[in-house]
Amino acid sequence: MTIAYHEVYVHPLPENHRFPMEKYSLLAGQLKRQGYGDDASWIEPGLALERDIQRVHDEGYWNRLKSGQISRHDERASGFKWSPQLVRREQTIMEGTLQCARRAAEGEVALNIAGGTHHAFKDRPEGFCLLNDIMIAALHLQHEKLAKNILVVDLDVHQGNGTASMAKYHPNVFTFSMHGAQNYPFRKEESDLDIALPTGTTDQAYLSALDEGLTQAFSLSKPEVVFYQCGVDVLETDKLGKLSLTAAGCSERDRMVLDRCKSFQVGVACSMGGGYSASIGHIVDAHMATFHHARNLWS
Ligand SMILES: [Zn+2]
């Protein structure tokens, strides 16, 4: 297994911000303490190339973003205050997912400690997402002829609207999003397969919907590579999520997705996505479960 992490993921810490950036360094530290330092190959990503970014994002948007000329409106929508460090951070996260995707194309499991920036659209940022890591990595794989059929399994509690809006123009990128019906984004885009769950959905109903969704998504997309956006804002402890998964249910969710990839002999690139539990320990523990199942299944 491969793990992508760069300390720039943690910076810059936005002021007055509810988004717990610290989880990235806490997660990296916890993984090393639990032996993943030796069991996994760690990569420190560099900066994503402009040609990979521009295969997905509008040239004008990327130019405005890198030079700090994005509009106030876009800056507000992004949730971040612009800085050159922020652009560097985003480019590093993009490259982390891209490198994970290249490993996944070889049949491996690879996990980026950040990423899952599924609200970024072709020409605008939204909801803490400036550039769309999964689309950048997916189109890179196709361009390099490393994979043709790609499946995106997006289980963050918020719909993968940016990804869906772009993937609809790429018939070999199949998007499956399972999310809270009554949650942001309130205007949803159309994925190839959407499962919108009622507020308060608990483990059993969630896992049975997931089982059916995975069966349908794998059968329709016949993937050579899977991207897994494994946001942990589905937890009952999450302040924004509105679903009611226990930690055990969230862990079982990860096991089911990774097990399905393994049984189809398909490599998978994971991006961590969101997590807004009041206690950062709950967030880190839930992400640790994803790594645990990845290590068990691919060892
Ligand atoms: Zn989310």
py3Dmol code that shows the C-alpha trace and the ligand (Angstrom):
import py3Dmol

protein = """\
ATOM      1  CA  MET A   1       0.000   0.000   0.000  1.00  0.00           C
ATOM      2  CA  THR A   2       1.020   3.576  -0.618  1.00  0.00           C
ATOM      3  CA  ILE A   3       0.363   6.631   1.517  1.00  0.00           C
ATOM      4  CA  ALA A   4       0.752  10.191   0.206  1.00  0.00           C
ATOM      5  CA  TYR A   5       1.429  12.946   2.711  1.00  0.00           C
ATOM      6  CA  HIS A   6       3.191  16.297   2.701  1.00  0.00           C
ATOM      7  CA  GLU A   7       3.384  18.601   5.692  1.00  0.00           C
ATOM      8  CA  VAL A   8       2.112  21.446   3.516  1.00  0.00           C
ATOM      9  CA  TYR A   9      -1.326  19.729   3.772  1.00  0.00           C
ATOM     10  CA  VAL A  10      -1.668  21.275   7.223  1.00  0.00           C
ATOM     11  CA  HIS A  11      -0.928  24.864   6.169  1.00  0.00           C
ATOM     12  CA  PRO A  12      -2.075  27.520   5.931  1.00  0.00           C
ATOM     13  CA  LEU A  13      -4.414  27.239   8.877  1.00  0.00           C
ATOM     14  CA  PRO A  14      -7.378  29.429   8.045  1.00  0.00           C
ATOM     15  CA  GLU A  15      -8.476  31.855  10.722  1.00  0.00           C
ATOM     16  CA  ASN A  16     -11.882  31.503  12.375  1.00  0.00           C
ATOM     17  CA  HIS A  17     -12.332  28.309  10.553  1.00  0.00           C
ATOM     18  CA  ARG A  18     -14.328  25.255  11.489  1.00  0.00           C
ATOM     19  CA  PHE A  19     -12.464  22.985   9.119  1.00  0.00           C
ATOM     20  CA  PRO A  20     -10.114  20.877  11.239  1.00  0.00           C
ATOM     21  CA  MET A  21      -6.881  20.961   9.246  1.00  0.00           C
ATOM     22  CA  GLU A  22      -4.977  19.463  12.126  1.00  0.00           C
ATOM     23  CA  LYS A  23      -6.404  16.079  11.272  1.00  0.00           C
ATOM     24  CA  TYR A  24      -3.844  15.640   8.508  1.00  0.00           C
ATOM     25  CA  SER A  25      -0.779  15.763  10.738  1.00  0.00           C
ATOM     26  CA  LEU A  26      -2.540  13.844  13.534  1.00  0.00           C
ATOM     27  CA  LEU A  27      -3.445  11.110  11.090  1.00  0.00           C
ATOM     28  CA  ALA A  28       0.077  10.907   9.674  1.00  0.00           C
ATOM     29  CA  GLY A  29       1.489  10.683  13.225  1.00  0.00           C
ATOM     30  CA  GLN A  30      -0.988   8.019  14.276  1.00  0.00           C
ATOM     31  CA  LEU A  31      -0.249   5.941  11.163  1.00  0.00           C
ATOM     32  CA  LYS A  32       3.471   6.039  11.881  1.00  0.00           C
ATOM     33  CA  ARG A  33       2.919   5.073  15.514  1.00  0.00           C
ATOM     34  CA  GLN A  34       0.832   2.109  14.415  1.00  0.00           C
ATOM     35  CA  GLY A  35       3.489   0.687  12.138  1.00  0.00           C
ATOM     36  CA  TYR A  36       2.337   2.061   8.794  1.00  0.00           C
ATOM     37  CA  GLY A  37       5.706   3.777   8.466  1.00  0.00           C
ATOM     38  CA  ASP A  38       7.255   0.388   7.679  1.00  0.00           C
ATOM     39  CA  ASP A  39       4.304  -1.426   6.111  1.00  0.00           C
ATOM     40  CA  ALA A  40       3.493   1.209   3.519  1.00  0.00           C
ATOM     41  CA  SER A  41       5.486   3.071   0.942  1.00  0.00           C
ATOM     42  CA  TRP A  42       5.175   6.774   1.759  1.00  0.00           C
ATOM     43  CA  ILE A  43       5.368   9.395  -0.929  1.00  0.00           C
ATOM     44  CA  GLU A  44       5.809  13.127  -0.476  1.00  0.00           C
ATOM     45  CA  PRO A  45       4.082  14.598  -3.493  1.00  0.00           C
ATOM     46  CA  GLY A  46       5.514  17.520  -5.429  1.00  0.00           C
ATOM     47  CA  LEU A  47       3.351  20.031  -7.275  1.00  0.00           C
ATOM     48  CA  ALA A  48       0.779  18.890  -9.818  1.00  0.00           C
ATOM     49  CA  LEU A  49       1.723  19.949 -13.330  1.00  0.00           C
ATOM     50  CA  GLU A  50      -0.256  22.686 -14.999  1.00  0.00           C
ATOM     51  CA  ARG A  51      -1.072  20.456 -17.937  1.00  0.00           C
ATOM     52  CA  ASP A  52      -2.748  17.945 -15.588  1.00  0.00           C
ATOM     53  CA  ILE A  53      -4.706  20.741 -13.909  1.00  0.00           C
ATOM     54  CA  GLN A  54      -5.755  22.329 -17.180  1.00  0.00           C
ATOM     55  CA  ARG A  55      -7.006  19.071 -18.600  1.00  0.00           C
ATOM     56  CA  VAL A  56      -9.830  19.510 -16.061  1.00  0.00           C
ATOM     57  CA  HIS A  57     -10.018  23.165 -15.087  1.00  0.00           C
ATOM     58  CA  ASP A  58     -10.713  26.182 -17.234  1.00  0.00           C
ATOM     59  CA  GLU A  59      -7.495  28.017 -18.150  1.00  0.00           C
ATOM     60  CA  GLY A  60      -8.842  31.412 -17.095  1.00  0.00           C
ATOM     61  CA  TYR A  61      -9.908  30.093 -13.697  1.00  0.00           C
ATOM     62  CA  TRP A  62      -6.546  28.435 -13.091  1.00  0.00           C
ATOM     63  CA  ASN A  63      -4.692  31.609 -14.085  1.00  0.00           C
ATOM     64  CA  ARG A  64      -6.827  33.707 -11.730  1.00  0.00           C
ATOM     65  CA  LEU A  65      -6.358  31.193  -8.946  1.00  0.00           C
ATOM     66  CA  LYS A  66      -2.598  30.931  -9.184  1.00  0.00           C
ATOM     67  CA  SER A  67      -2.092  34.689  -9.457  1.00  0.00           C
ATOM     68  CA  GLY A  68      -4.457  35.621  -6.635  1.00  0.00           C
ATOM     69  CA  GLN A  69      -6.971  37.289  -8.921  1.00  0.00           C
ATOM     70  CA  ILE A  70      -9.993  35.208  -8.073  1.00  0.00           C
ATOM     71  CA  SER A  71     -13.067  37.283  -7.304  1.00  0.00           C
ATOM     72  CA  ARG A  72     -14.246  38.023  -3.769  1.00  0.00           C
ATOM     73  CA  HIS A  73     -17.274  35.907  -4.532  1.00  0.00           C
ATOM     74  CA  ASP A  74     -15.130  32.906  -5.482  1.00  0.00           C
ATOM     75  CA  GLU A  75     -12.876  33.425  -2.488  1.00  0.00           C
ATOM     76  CA  ARG A  76     -15.909  33.392  -0.183  1.00  0.00           C
ATOM     77  CA  ALA A  77     -17.330  30.315  -1.929  1.00  0.00           C
ATOM     78  CA  SER A  78     -13.994  28.514  -1.491  1.00  0.00           C
ATOM     79  CA  GLY A  79     -14.034  29.042   2.276  1.00  0.00           C
ATOM     80  CA  PHE A  80     -10.319  29.945   2.178  1.00  0.00           C
ATOM     81  CA  LYS A  81      -8.418  33.191   2.233  1.00  0.00           C
ATOM     82  CA  TRP A  82      -6.206  33.252  -0.852  1.00  0.00           C
ATOM     83  CA  SER A  83      -2.429  33.078  -0.455  1.00  0.00           C
ATOM     84  CA  PRO A  84       0.436  31.727  -2.581  1.00  0.00           C
ATOM     85  CA  GLN A  85       0.859  28.997   0.068  1.00  0.00           C
ATOM     86  CA  LEU A  86      -2.759  27.985  -0.418  1.00  0.00           C
ATOM     87  CA  VAL A  87      -2.171  27.456  -4.141  1.00  0.00           C
ATOM     88  CA  ARG A  88       0.965  25.425  -3.376  1.00  0.00           C
ATOM     89  CA  ARG A  89      -0.993  23.350  -0.868  1.00  0.00           C
ATOM     90  CA  GLU A  90      -3.726  22.640  -3.410  1.00  0.00           C
ATOM     91  CA  GLN A  91      -1.244  21.685  -6.119  1.00  0.00           C
ATOM     92  CA  THR A  92       0.496  19.320  -3.691  1.00  0.00           C
ATOM     93  CA  ILE A  93      -2.773  17.660  -2.703  1.00  0.00           C
ATOM     94  CA  MET A  94      -3.670  17.258  -6.400  1.00  0.00           C
ATOM     95  CA  GLU A  95      -0.349  15.560  -7.044  1.00  0.00           C
ATOM     96  CA  GLY A  96      -0.856  13.304  -4.006  1.00  0.00           C
ATOM     97  CA  THR A  97      -4.086  11.901  -5.442  1.00  0.00           C
ATOM     98  CA  LEU A  98      -2.550  11.690  -8.904  1.00  0.00           C
ATOM     99  CA  GLN A  99       0.389   9.644  -7.615  1.00  0.00           C
ATOM    100  CA  CYS A 100      -2.016   7.430  -5.655  1.00  0.00           C
ATOM    101  CA  ALA A 101      -4.014   6.924  -8.854  1.00  0.00           C
ATOM    102  CA  ARG A 102      -0.913   5.800 -10.732  1.00  0.00           C
ATOM    103  CA  ARG A 103      -0.308   3.164  -8.030  1.00  0.00           C
ATOM    104  CA  ALA A 104      -3.969   2.153  -8.170  1.00  0.00           C
ATOM    105  CA  ALA A 105      -3.611   1.612 -11.921  1.00  0.00           C
ATOM    106  CA  GLU A 106      -1.030  -1.057 -11.020  1.00  0.00           C
ATOM    107  CA  GLY A 107      -3.612  -2.818  -8.840  1.00  0.00           C
ATOM    108  CA  GLU A 108      -2.470  -1.321  -5.537  1.00  0.00           C
ATOM    109  CA  VAL A 109      -4.321   0.445  -2.768  1.00  0.00           C
ATOM    110  CA  ALA A 110      -3.036   4.002  -2.280  1.00  0.00           C
ATOM    111  CA  LEU A 111      -4.347   6.612   0.126  1.00  0.00           C
ATOM    112  CA  ASN A 112      -3.866  10.353   0.077  1.00  0.00           C
ATOM    113  CA  ILE A 113      -4.064  11.774   3.610  1.00  0.00           C
ATOM    114  CA  ALA A 114      -5.906  14.783   2.163  1.00  0.00           C
ATOM    115  CA  GLY A 115      -7.947  15.403  -0.994  1.00  0.00           C
ATOM    116  CA  GLY A 116     -11.443  14.428  -1.979  1.00  0.00           C
ATOM    117  CA  THR A 117     -12.063  17.990  -3.161  1.00  0.00           C
ATOM    118  CA  HIS A 118     -15.277  17.048  -4.884  1.00  0.00           C
ATOM    119  CA  HIS A 119     -17.013  20.445  -4.752  1.00  0.00           C
ATOM    120  CA  ALA A 120     -14.506  22.083  -7.124  1.00  0.00           C
ATOM    121  CA  PHE A 121     -16.056  22.798 -10.524  1.00  0.00           C
ATOM    122  CA  LYS A 122     -14.364  23.346 -13.868  1.00  0.00           C
ATOM    123  CA  ASP A 123     -14.265  27.114 -13.425  1.00  0.00           C
ATOM    124  CA  ARG A 124     -14.999  27.847  -9.783  1.00  0.00           C
ATOM    125  CA  PRO A 125     -14.266  26.783  -6.216  1.00  0.00           C
ATOM    126  CA  GLU A 126     -16.810  25.730  -3.638  1.00  0.00           C
ATOM    127  CA  GLY A 127     -16.906  24.364  -0.095  1.00  0.00           C
ATOM    128  CA  PHE A 128     -13.159  24.164   0.740  1.00  0.00           C
ATOM    129  CA  CYS A 129     -12.410  22.769  -2.725  1.00  0.00           C
ATOM    130  CA  LEU A 130     -10.394  24.811  -5.224  1.00  0.00           C
ATOM    131  CA  LEU A 131      -9.259  22.112  -7.646  1.00  0.00           C
ATOM    132  CA  ASN A 132     -10.815  18.690  -8.149  1.00  0.00           C
ATOM    133  CA  ASP A 133      -8.219  16.042  -7.271  1.00  0.00           C
ATOM    134  CA  ILE A 134     -10.204  13.005  -8.398  1.00  0.00           C
ATOM    135  CA  MET A 135     -11.023  14.424 -11.835  1.00  0.00           C
ATOM    136  CA  ILE A 136      -7.435  15.624 -12.345  1.00  0.00           C
ATOM    137  CA  ALA A 137      -6.092  12.168 -11.474  1.00  0.00           C
ATOM    138  CA  ALA A 138      -8.778  10.309 -13.468  1.00  0.00           C
ATOM    139  CA  LEU A 139      -8.154  12.249 -16.671  1.00  0.00           C
ATOM    140  CA  HIS A 140      -4.395  11.901 -16.161  1.00  0.00           C
ATOM    141  CA  LEU A 141      -4.764   8.109 -16.079  1.00  0.00           C
ATOM    142  CA  GLN A 142      -6.863   8.140 -19.229  1.00  0.00           C
ATOM    143  CA  HIS A 143      -4.499  10.519 -21.019  1.00  0.00           C
ATOM    144  CA  GLU A 144      -1.490   8.361 -20.118  1.00  0.00           C
ATOM    145  CA  LYS A 145      -3.467   5.268 -21.163  1.00  0.00           C
ATOM    146  CA  LEU A 146      -3.036   3.745 -17.722  1.00  0.00           C
ATOM    147  CA  ALA A 147      -6.769   3.113 -17.381  1.00  0.00           C
ATOM    148  CA  LYS A 148      -9.888   3.635 -19.433  1.00  0.00           C
ATOM    149  CA  ASN A 149     -12.892   2.730 -17.287  1.00  0.00           C
ATOM    150  CA  ILE A 150     -12.890   4.599 -14.010  1.00  0.00           C
ATOM    151  CA  LEU A 151     -15.341   4.420 -11.133  1.00  0.00           C
ATOM    152  CA  VAL A 152     -15.632   7.179  -8.535  1.00  0.00           C
ATOM    153  CA  VAL A 153     -17.246   6.012  -5.293  1.00  0.00           C
ATOM    154  CA  ASP A 154     -17.997   9.155  -3.306  1.00  0.00           C
ATOM    155  CA  LEU A 155     -19.327   8.413   0.186  1.00  0.00           C
ATOM    156  CA  ASP A 156     -18.691  11.803   1.761  1.00  0.00           C
ATOM    157  CA  VAL A 157     -22.013  12.922   3.261  1.00  0.00           C
ATOM    158  CA  HIS A 158     -22.104  15.843   0.823  1.00  0.00           C
ATOM    159  CA  GLN A 159     -22.846  15.091  -2.807  1.00  0.00           C
ATOM    160  CA  GLY A 160     -19.849  15.107  -5.154  1.00  0.00           C
ATOM    161  CA  ASN A 161     -21.378  17.908  -7.210  1.00  0.00           C
ATOM    162  CA  GLY A 162     -18.201  19.280  -8.804  1.00  0.00           C
ATOM    163  CA  THR A 163     -17.030  15.819  -9.833  1.00  0.00           C
ATOM    164  CA  ALA A 164     -20.456  14.908 -11.258  1.00  0.00           C
ATOM    165  CA  SER A 165     -20.669  18.184 -13.204  1.00  0.00           C
ATOM    166  CA  MET A 166     -17.406  17.416 -15.006  1.00  0.00           C
ATOM    167  CA  ALA A 167     -17.533  13.621 -15.282  1.00  0.00           C
ATOM    168  CA  LYS A 168     -20.808  13.762 -17.215  1.00  0.00           C
ATOM    169  CA  TYR A 169     -18.740  14.818 -20.245  1.00  0.00           C
ATOM    170  CA  HIS A 170     -16.484  11.769 -19.810  1.00  0.00           C
ATOM    171  CA  PRO A 171     -18.515   8.606 -20.393  1.00  0.00           C
ATOM    172  CA  ASN A 172     -15.734   6.348 -19.094  1.00  0.00           C
ATOM    173  CA  VAL A 173     -15.693   8.096 -15.721  1.00  0.00           C
ATOM    174  CA  PHE A 174     -18.658   6.681 -13.790  1.00  0.00           C
ATOM    175  CA  THR A 175     -19.696   8.614 -10.675  1.00  0.00           C
ATOM    176  CA  PHE A 176     -21.508   6.993  -7.766  1.00  0.00           C
ATOM    177  CA  SER A 177     -22.369   9.378  -4.937  1.00  0.00           C
ATOM    178  CA  MET A 178     -24.209   8.349  -1.784  1.00  0.00           C
ATOM    179  CA  HIS A 179     -24.990  11.345   0.405  1.00  0.00           C
ATOM    180  CA  GLY A 180     -27.475  13.072   2.689  1.00  0.00           C
ATOM    181  CA  ALA A 181     -30.582  14.198   0.797  1.00  0.00           C
ATOM    182  CA  GLN A 182     -31.139  17.186   3.088  1.00  0.00           C
ATOM    183  CA  ASN A 183     -27.542  18.320   3.146  1.00  0.00           C
ATOM    184  CA  TYR A 184     -25.299  20.705   1.240  1.00  0.00           C
ATOM    185  CA  PRO A 185     -25.119  21.109  -1.737  1.00  0.00           C
ATOM    186  CA  PHE A 186     -28.810  21.923  -1.844  1.00  0.00           C
ATOM    187  CA  ARG A 187     -28.808  22.004  -5.633  1.00  0.00           C
ATOM    188  CA  LYS A 188     -27.410  18.620  -6.554  1.00  0.00           C
ATOM    189  CA  GLU A 189     -25.756  17.719  -9.830  1.00  0.00           C
ATOM    190  CA  GLU A 190     -26.555  14.459 -11.546  1.00  0.00           C
ATOM    191  CA  SER A 191     -24.074  11.626 -10.974  1.00  0.00           C
ATOM    192  CA  ASP A 192     -24.295   8.394 -12.986  1.00  0.00           C
ATOM    193  CA  LEU A 193     -25.689   6.879  -9.800  1.00  0.00           C
ATOM    194  CA  ASP A 194     -26.982   8.955  -6.885  1.00  0.00           C
ATOM    195  CA  ILE A 195     -28.337   7.549  -3.655  1.00  0.00           C
ATOM    196  CA  ALA A 196     -29.751  10.314  -1.454  1.00  0.00           C
ATOM    197  CA  LEU A 197     -30.307   9.195   2.135  1.00  0.00           C
ATOM    198  CA  PRO A 198     -32.825  10.620   4.594  1.00  0.00           C
ATOM    199  CA  THR A 199     -31.615  12.534   7.651  1.00  0.00           C
ATOM    200  CA  GLY A 200     -30.856  10.194  10.548  1.00  0.00           C
ATOM    201  CA  THR A 201     -30.026   7.124   8.415  1.00  0.00           C
ATOM    202  CA  THR A 202     -28.420   4.489  10.645  1.00  0.00           C
ATOM    203  CA  ASP A 203     -25.862   1.732  10.005  1.00  0.00           C
ATOM    204  CA  GLN A 204     -28.111  -1.012   8.739  1.00  0.00           C
ATOM    205  CA  ALA A 205     -30.049   1.038   6.184  1.00  0.00           C
ATOM    206  CA  TYR A 206     -26.846   2.767   5.065  1.00  0.00           C
ATOM    207  CA  LEU A 207     -24.873  -0.425   4.550  1.00  0.00           C
ATOM    208  CA  SER A 208     -27.638  -2.174   2.711  1.00  0.00           C
ATOM    209  CA  ALA A 209     -28.062   0.803   0.327  1.00  0.00           C
ATOM    210  CA  LEU A 210     -24.292   0.809  -0.159  1.00  0.00           C
ATOM    211  CA  ASP A 211     -24.216  -2.889  -0.987  1.00  0.00           C
ATOM    212  CA  GLU A 212     -26.792  -2.393  -3.736  1.00  0.00           C
ATOM    213  CA  GLY A 213     -25.126   0.771  -5.007  1.00  0.00           C
ATOM    214  CA  LEU A 214     -21.723  -0.905  -5.263  1.00  0.00           C
ATOM    215  CA  THR A 215     -23.181  -3.867  -7.129  1.00  0.00           C
ATOM    216  CA  GLN A 216     -24.839  -1.549  -9.633  1.00  0.00           C
ATOM    217  CA  ALA A 217     -21.836   0.777 -10.008  1.00  0.00           C
ATOM    218  CA  PHE A 218     -19.314  -2.031 -10.545  1.00  0.00           C
ATOM    219  CA  SER A 219     -21.548  -3.818 -13.006  1.00  0.00           C
ATOM    220  CA  LEU A 220     -22.283  -0.679 -15.060  1.00  0.00           C
ATOM    221  CA  SER A 221     -18.772   0.796 -15.059  1.00  0.00           C
ATOM    222  CA  LYS A 222     -16.532  -2.302 -15.220  1.00  0.00           C
ATOM    223  CA  PRO A 223     -13.747  -0.288 -13.613  1.00  0.00           C
ATOM    224  CA  GLU A 224     -10.022  -0.701 -14.079  1.00  0.00           C
ATOM    225  CA  VAL A 225      -9.383   1.845 -11.325  1.00  0.00           C
ATOM    226  CA  VAL A 226     -11.595   3.024  -8.465  1.00  0.00           C
ATOM    227  CA  PHE A 227     -11.369   6.389  -6.722  1.00  0.00           C
ATOM    228  CA  TYR A 228     -12.818   6.284  -3.228  1.00  0.00           C
ATOM    229  CA  GLN A 229     -13.785   9.553  -1.536  1.00  0.00           C
ATOM    230  CA  CYS A 230     -14.055   8.237   2.021  1.00  0.00           C
ATOM    231  CA  GLY A 231     -15.237  11.338   3.928  1.00  0.00           C
ATOM    232  CA  VAL A 232     -16.116  10.569   7.533  1.00  0.00           C
ATOM    233  CA  ASP A 233     -18.796  13.235   7.896  1.00  0.00           C
ATOM    234  CA  VAL A 234     -21.360  10.400   7.814  1.00  0.00           C
ATOM    235  CA  LEU A 235     -20.684   9.810  11.530  1.00  0.00           C
ATOM    236  CA  GLU A 236     -23.421  10.458  14.067  1.00  0.00           C
ATOM    237  CA  THR A 237     -20.922  12.673  15.933  1.00  0.00           C
ATOM    238  CA  ASP A 238     -20.478  14.939  12.898  1.00  0.00           C
ATOM    239  CA  LYS A 239     -21.699  18.511  13.320  1.00  0.00           C
ATOM    240  CA  LEU A 240     -22.712  18.900   9.680  1.00  0.00           C
ATOM    241  CA  GLY A 241     -23.513  15.393   8.508  1.00  0.00           C
ATOM    242  CA  LYS A 242     -27.154  14.757   9.583  1.00  0.00           C
ATOM    243  CA  LEU A 243     -26.646  10.990   9.240  1.00  0.00           C
ATOM    244  CA  SER A 244     -26.307   8.616  12.188  1.00  0.00           C
ATOM    245  CA  LEU A 245     -23.561   6.126  11.467  1.00  0.00           C
ATOM    246  CA  THR A 246     -21.666   4.664  14.390  1.00  0.00           C
ATOM    247  CA  ALA A 247     -17.886   4.390  14.214  1.00  0.00           C
ATOM    248  CA  ALA A 248     -18.339   0.655  13.590  1.00  0.00           C
ATOM    249  CA  GLY A 249     -20.782   1.352  10.765  1.00  0.00           C
ATOM    250  CA  CYS A 250     -18.400   3.821   9.138  1.00  0.00           C
ATOM    251  CA  SER A 251     -15.579   1.305   9.399  1.00  0.00           C
ATOM    252  CA  GLU A 252     -17.743  -1.418   7.868  1.00  0.00           C
ATOM    253  CA  ARG A 253     -18.556   0.984   5.010  1.00  0.00           C
ATOM    254  CA  ASP A 254     -14.834   1.283   4.221  1.00  0.00           C
ATOM    255  CA  ARG A 255     -14.332  -2.457   4.484  1.00  0.00           C
ATOM    256  CA  MET A 256     -17.183  -3.081   2.049  1.00  0.00           C
ATOM    257  CA  VAL A 257     -15.853  -0.662  -0.571  1.00  0.00           C
ATOM    258  CA  LEU A 258     -12.261  -1.862  -0.349  1.00  0.00           C
ATOM    259  CA  ASP A 259     -13.298  -5.505  -0.250  1.00  0.00           C
ATOM    260  CA  ARG A 260     -15.370  -5.005  -3.398  1.00  0.00           C
ATOM    261  CA  CYS A 261     -12.360  -3.457  -5.173  1.00  0.00           C
ATOM    262  CA  LYS A 262     -10.153  -6.294  -4.011  1.00  0.00           C
ATOM    263  CA  SER A 263     -12.568  -8.989  -5.123  1.00  0.00           C
ATOM    264  CA  PHE A 264     -12.824  -7.353  -8.567  1.00  0.00           C
ATOM    265  CA  GLN A 265      -9.000  -7.129  -8.593  1.00  0.00           C
ATOM    266  CA  VAL A 266      -9.151  -3.395  -9.114  1.00  0.00           C
ATOM    267  CA  GLY A 267      -6.699  -0.934  -7.557  1.00  0.00           C
ATOM    268  CA  VAL A 268      -8.122   1.931  -5.545  1.00  0.00           C
ATOM    269  CA  ALA A 269      -6.999   5.486  -4.798  1.00  0.00           C
ATOM    270  CA  CYS A 270      -8.540   6.916  -1.626  1.00  0.00           C
ATOM    271  CA  SER A 271      -8.945  10.604  -0.784  1.00  0.00           C
ATOM    272  CA  MET A 272      -9.938  11.412   2.796  1.00  0.00           C
ATOM    273  CA  GLY A 273     -12.716  13.979   2.217  1.00  0.00           C
ATOM    274  CA  GLY A 274     -14.631  15.699   5.003  1.00  0.00           C
ATOM    275  CA  GLY A 275     -15.045  15.139   8.729  1.00  0.00           C
ATOM    276  CA  TYR A 276     -16.478  17.624  11.215  1.00  0.00           C
ATOM    277  CA  SER A 277     -17.014  15.753  14.480  1.00  0.00           C
ATOM    278  CA  ALA A 278     -16.589  17.954  17.549  1.00  0.00           C
ATOM    279  CA  SER A 279     -13.831  15.705  18.819  1.00  0.00           C
ATOM    280  CA  ILE A 280     -10.938  15.440  16.417  1.00  0.00           C
ATOM    281  CA  GLY A 281     -10.214  12.006  17.895  1.00  0.00           C
ATOM    282  CA  HIS A 282     -13.432  10.696  16.336  1.00  0.00           C
ATOM    283  CA  ILE A 283     -12.351  12.017  12.945  1.00  0.00           C
ATOM    284  CA  VAL A 284      -8.848  10.572  13.107  1.00  0.00           C
ATOM    285  CA  ASP A 285     -10.078   7.188  14.411  1.00  0.00           C
ATOM    286  CA  ALA A 286     -12.591   6.924  11.579  1.00  0.00           C
ATOM    287  CA  HIS A 287      -9.927   7.689   8.969  1.00  0.00           C
ATOM    288  CA  MET A 288      -7.584   5.190  10.664  1.00  0.00           C
ATOM    289  CA  ALA A 289     -10.190   2.496  10.037  1.00  0.00           C
ATOM    290  CA  THR A 290      -9.890   3.099   6.277  1.00  0.00           C
ATOM    291  CA  PHE A 291      -6.128   2.521   6.425  1.00  0.00           C
ATOM    292  CA  HIS A 292      -6.634  -0.531   8.623  1.00  0.00           C
ATOM    293  CA  HIS A 293      -8.900  -2.224   6.084  1.00  0.00           C
ATOM    294  CA  ALA A 294      -6.619  -1.236   3.203  1.00  0.00           C
ATOM    295  CA  ARG A 295      -3.648  -2.824   4.965  1.00  0.00           C
ATOM    296  CA  ASN A 296      -5.579  -5.990   5.864  1.00  0.00           C
ATOM    297  CA  LEU A 297      -6.961  -6.525   2.398  1.00  0.00           C
ATOM    298  CA  TRP A 298      -3.809  -5.778   0.416  1.00  0.00           C
ATOM    299  CA  SER A 299      -1.209  -7.376   2.704  1.00  0.00           C
TER     300      SER A 299
END
"""
ligand_1 = """\
1
ZN
Zn -18.377 16.459 3.203
"""
view = py3Dmol.view(width=600, height=400)
view.addModel(protein, "pdb")
view.setStyle({"model": 0}, {"cartoon": {"style": "trace"}})
view.addModel(ligand_1, "xyz")
view.setStyle({"model": 1}, {"stick": {}})
view.zoomTo()
view.show()
